[in-house]
């Protein structure tokens, strides 16, 4: 996933990603050079090698009941 794709996804999702979307972004982007979780803000930060920066949240995972 390239920077422009990450940017597009963030805008469509209003900077709130599902767990699997966050995982996909992190695992498939060759341009990400830094990911950071900020616990006091409860958000994430991504920086890419082409100087794209974004702050976003990831939805809390709720384990389904059996």
Secondary structure, DSSP 4 states (H G I P E B T S, - for coil): --HHHHHHHHHHTTTEE-HHHHHHHHHH-SSEEEEEEETTTTEEEEEETT--EEEEEEPPP-PPP-
